[in-house]
């Protein structure tokens, strides 16, 4: 892991965008840490603003755009020499993204905009690349996630847990035991993800449901994977000889999440998180991309087919590691 750097990952992402130039890719941060702890994260630096983006009617323009500079009352030289305070971690991230030619924004830049407008912000051709890629966080000291995470610590559904039912013969419940306790696990996870999408809107980070303030939370994340705590890890390693990928494959959880999406069980969703997307990730992509209600074309149009009017994608049930 010591050889893995943010810069290396960004180059991989840019290559994917180059190979898939019509797709929008958004990189999210959260829980930034520093080896020197809180004091290092909370420190601020005074740094030059040379990647400031101004939204306009046509999408986005950089500070090198003469017209946008003049509109703000600055000439090019004055605009390029503007400075502002940033948390030290954010300043470092800005430098990395600048070096790799990738736009990096605070959350409010993505609040209330369309996919087309987001693609304008993410257009790598303006920075000499190809495709659509951007990174976003709150630009606070922890580079926090822009969305409602729906991570309710008191309601987490893990793959492995102790069996609290005294009359049960098994000491543990395991998601991989698909004929017995695994069914209870799957039902609990289905309830969790449906509550994350369908509950009444709330900005309480400890309650499941879509956000009420969509300007503060531009995204609502559905955690369609087995969550993890110390007990789950201990049981999984010592009693199930399992890993996260094993748990994902053997429980068939990705296919179950695809089925929920295909059956249109979610009412409020714009960010669906899955583990091991090599297994049925394309099926989920297809279902979400072809969901009804995402186009100005009405479902009554004889040429428009969406949702359950399309055939359910084929599910891969292989237990082998994807190559």
C-alpha positions in Angstrom: 0.0 0.0 0.0 2.9 2.4 0.5 3.2 2.6 -3.3 -0.4 3.8 -3.7 -0.6 7.6 -3.9 -3.5 10.0 -4.7 -1.6 11.1 -7.8 -1.4 7.5 -9.1 -5.1 7.0 -8.5 -5.9 10.2 -10.3 -3.9 9.1 -13.4 -5.9 5.8 -13.4 -9.1 7.8 -13.2 -8.0 10.1 -16.1 -7.2 7.0 -18.2 -10.7 5.6 -17.5 -12.2 9.0 -18.5 -10.1 9.0 -21.7 -11.4 5.5 -22.5 -15.0 6.5 -21.6 -15.2 10.1 -22.7 -19.0 10.5 -22.4 -19.2 9.5 -18.7 -19.1 11.8 -15.7 -16.9 10.8 -12.8 -17.0 12.4 -9.4 -14.3 11.8 -6.7 -15.5 12.2 -3.1 -13.3 12.7 -0.1 -14.0 12.2 3.6 -12.2 11.8 6.9 -8.9 13.3 5.9 -6.2 12.5 8.5 -2.7 13.8 9.2 0.2 12.1 10.9 0.6 15.1 13.2 -3.0 15.0 14.2 -5.6 17.7 14.8 -3.1 20.6 15.0 -1.8 19.9 11.5 -5.3 19.6 10.1 -6.6 22.8 11.7 -3.7 25.0 10.6 -4.4 27.3 7.6 -2.1 28.5 4.8 -2.4 31.6 2.7 -2.3 30.4 -0.9 -2.7 31.8 -4.4 -6.1 31.2 -6.1 -5.1 30.0 -9.5 -7.8 27.5 -10.1 -10.9 29.5 -9.3 -13.9 28.6 -11.5 -16.9 30.8 -12.2 -20.2 29.2 -13.2 -22.0 30.9 -16.1 -24.9 30.2 -18.4 -22.8 28.0 -20.6 -21.4 25.8 -17.8 -18.1 27.0 -16.3 -15.2 29.2 -17.2 -11.8 29.4 -15.6 -10.1 32.5 -14.2 -8.1 32.6 -17.5 -11.3 33.6 -19.3 -10.8 37.3 -20.1 -14.6 38.0 -20.0 -15.1 36.5 -16.6 -12.1 38.4 -15.2 -13.4 41.7 -16.6 -16.9 41.0 -15.2 -15.4 40.7 -11.7 -13.5 44.0 -12.1 -10.1 42.5 -12.4 -7.6 42.2 -15.2 -5.9 38.8 -15.8 -2.8 39.7 -13.8 -4.9 40.8 -10.8 -7.1 37.8 -10.9 -4.2 35.4 -11.1 -2.5 37.0 -8.1 -5.6 36.6 -5.8 -5.0 34.8 -2.5 -7.1 33.2 0.2 -6.8 31.1 3.4 -7.3 27.3 3.1 -6.8 24.5 5.6 -3.4 23.0 5.1 -4.8 19.6 4.0 -7.1 21.3 1.4 -4.2 23.4 0.1 -2.2 20.2 -0.4 -5.0 18.5 -2.1 -5.5 21.5 -4.4 -1.8 21.2 -5.4 -2.1 17.5 -6.2 -5.2 18.1 -8.3 -3.7 21.1 -10.0 -0.6 19.0 -10.9 -2.7 16.3 -12.5 -5.1 18.7 -14.3 -8.3 17.8 -12.5 -10.9 20.3 -11.2 -11.4 20.3 -7.5 -14.4 22.1 -6.0 -16.2 22.8 -2.7 -19.6 21.2 -2.3 -21.6 24.3 -2.9 -20.4 24.3 -6.5 -22.5 21.2 -7.1 -25.6 22.3 -5.2 -28.8 22.6 -7.3 -27.1 22.0 -10.7 -28.0 19.6 -13.5 -25.9 16.7 -14.8 -25.1 18.8 -17.8 -23.9 21.7 -15.7 -21.8 19.3 -13.6 -20.2 18.0 -16.8 -19.3 21.6 -17.7 -17.5 21.8 -14.4 -15.8 18.5 -15.0 -14.7 19.0 -18.6 -11.1 17.8 -18.8 -10.7 19.2 -22.3 -10.4 22.7 -20.7 -7.3 21.4 -18.9 -5.8 19.5 -21.8 -7.4 16.2 -21.1 -10.4 14.1 -22.3 -13.6 13.2 -20.6 -15.4 14.5 -17.5 -13.8 14.2 -14.0 -13.9 16.3 -10.9 -13.2 16.0 -7.2 -15.4 17.6 -4.5 -15.5 17.9 -0.7 -16.5 20.6 1.9 -13.0 22.1 1.9 -13.1 21.9 5.7 -10.2 20.5 7.7 -11.4 16.9 7.2 -12.2 17.3 3.5 -15.7 16.0 4.4 -18.2 14.2 2.2 -20.7 16.4 0.4 -23.7 14.2 0.9 -25.9 12.6 3.5 -23.9 9.4 4.2 -26.8 7.5 5.9 -24.4 5.8 8.3 -26.5 5.3 11.4 -24.2 3.7 14.0 -27.0 2.2 16.0 -28.6 0.5 13.0 -25.6 -0.8 11.0 -26.1 -4.1 9.2 -22.9 -6.1 9.2 -22.2 -9.4 7.5 -21.2 -11.2 10.8 -22.6 -10.7 14.2 -23.3 -12.6 17.4 -26.7 -14.3 17.5 -28.7 -12.7 20.3 -31.5 -15.2 20.1 -31.1 -17.7 22.9 -33.1 -20.4 21.3 -30.9 -20.5 18.2 -28.3 -23.2 17.9 -25.9 -21.1 15.9 -23.7 -18.7 17.9 -23.3 -16.3 15.0 -25.3 -14.8 12.3 -23.5 -14.7 8.9 -24.6 -13.1 5.7 -22.9 -15.9 3.8 -25.2 -18.5 5.3 -27.8 -17.9 2.6 -30.1 -20.7 3.7 -30.4 -19.7 7.3 -29.1 -16.7 9.2 -28.0 -15.0 6.0 -31.6 -14.4 5.0 -32.2 -12.4 8.2 -29.1 -10.4 7.4 -30.2 -9.7 3.9 -33.7 -8.6 5.0 -32.1 -6.2 7.6 -29.9 -4.7 4.9 -32.9 -4.2 2.5 -34.8 -2.4 5.3 -31.7 -0.2 5.9 -31.2 0.9 2.3 -34.9 1.4 1.7 -35.1 3.6 4.8 -32.1 5.6 3.6 -34.0 6.4 0.4 -37.6 6.4 1.5 -37.8 7.8 5.0 -39.0 11.3 5.7 -36.3 13.9 4.8 -34.0 14.8 7.7 -30.6 16.5 8.1 -29.9 14.5 11.3 -26.7 12.6 10.4 -27.7 9.8 12.8 -31.0 9.2 11.2 -31.7 7.3 8.0 -33.4 9.2 5.2 -32.8 11.7 2.4 -31.6 15.2 3.3 -34.0 18.0 3.9 -31.4 20.7 3.0 -30.3 19.7 -0.5 -28.1 22.8 -0.8 -26.0 21.5 2.1 -26.3 17.9 1.1 -26.2 17.8 -2.7 -26.0 14.0 -2.5 -27.9 11.2 -0.8 -25.8 8.1 -0.4 -27.4 4.6 -0.2 -25.0 2.2 1.4 -25.8 -1.0 -0.5 -23.1 -3.1 1.1 -22.3 -4.9 4.3 -21.1 -2.4 6.9 -18.2 -3.1 9.2 -17.4 -2.9 12.8 -14.8 -4.6 15.1 -17.1 -7.4 16.0 -17.9 -8.2 12.4 -14.3 -8.2 11.4 -13.3 -10.5 14.3 -16.0 -13.0 13.6 -15.4 -12.9 9.8 -11.7 -13.5 10.1 -11.6 -16.1 13.0 -14.8 -18.0 12.4 -15.7 -17.6 8.8 -12.3 -17.3 7.2 -13.8 -14.6 5.1 -12.9 -11.3 3.5 -15.0 -8.3 2.3 -14.9 -9.7 -1.3 -15.8 -13.2 -0.1 -18.7 -11.8 1.9 -19.9 -9.8 -1.0 -19.8 -12.7 -3.5 -21.1 -15.4 -1.3 -24.0 -13.4 0.0 -25.0 -12.3 -3.5 -25.8 -8.8 -2.0 -25.0 -6.9 -5.2 -27.6 -8.8 -7.2 -30.1 -8.2 -4.4 -29.5 -4.5 -4.6 -29.9 -4.5 -8.3 -33.3 -6.2 -7.9 -34.5 -3.6 -5.5 -33.5 -0.8 -7.9 -35.1 -2.6 -10.9 -38.3 -3.0 -8.9 -38.3 0.8 -8.3 -38.2 0.5 -4.6 -36.2 3.6 -4.0 -37.9 7.1 -4.1 -34.9 9.3 -3.4 -31.5 8.2 -4.7 -28.6 9.8 -6.5 -25.6 8.0 -5.2 -25.6 4.3 -4.7 -22.5 2.7 -3.0 -21.5 -0.9 -3.6 -18.5 -3.1 -2.8 -16.9 -5.3 -5.5 -18.5 -3.5 -8.4 -16.8 -6.0 -10.8 -19.6 -8.3 -9.7 -23.0 -7.0 -11.1 -21.9 -3.4 -10.9 -22.6 -3.0 -14.6 -26.1 -4.4 -14.0 -26.7 -1.7 -11.4 -25.4 0.9 -13.7 -27.8 -0.1 -16.4 -30.8 -0.2 -14.1 -30.1 3.3 -12.6 -29.2 4.8 -15.9 -32.4 3.6 -17.5 -34.7 4.4 -14.6 -37.9 6.3 -15.4 -38.3 10.0 -14.5 -34.8 11.1 -15.6 -35.7 12.6 -18.9 -38.0 15.3 -20.3 -39.4 12.6 -22.6 -42.6 11.2 -21.0 -43.3 7.6 -20.4 -46.3 7.9 -22.7 -44.0 8.5 -25.7 -44.2 5.3 -27.9 -40.5 5.5 -28.5 -39.5 5.9 -24.9 -38.8 2.8 -22.8 -37.6 2.9 -19.2 -37.6 1.1 -15.9 -39.4 -2.2 -15.7 -40.4 -2.0 -19.3 -36.8 -3.0 -20.0 -35.6 -6.5 -19.5 -33.9 -7.2 -16.1 -30.1 -7.3 -16.6 -28.4 -10.7 -16.5 -26.9 -11.4 -13.1 -23.5 -12.9 -12.6 -23.6 -15.5 -9.8 -20.0 -16.7 -10.1 -18.2 -17.1 -6.8 -14.8 -16.7 -8.4 -12.7 -13.6 -8.1 -13.2 -11.3 -11.0 -10.1 -11.0 -13.3 
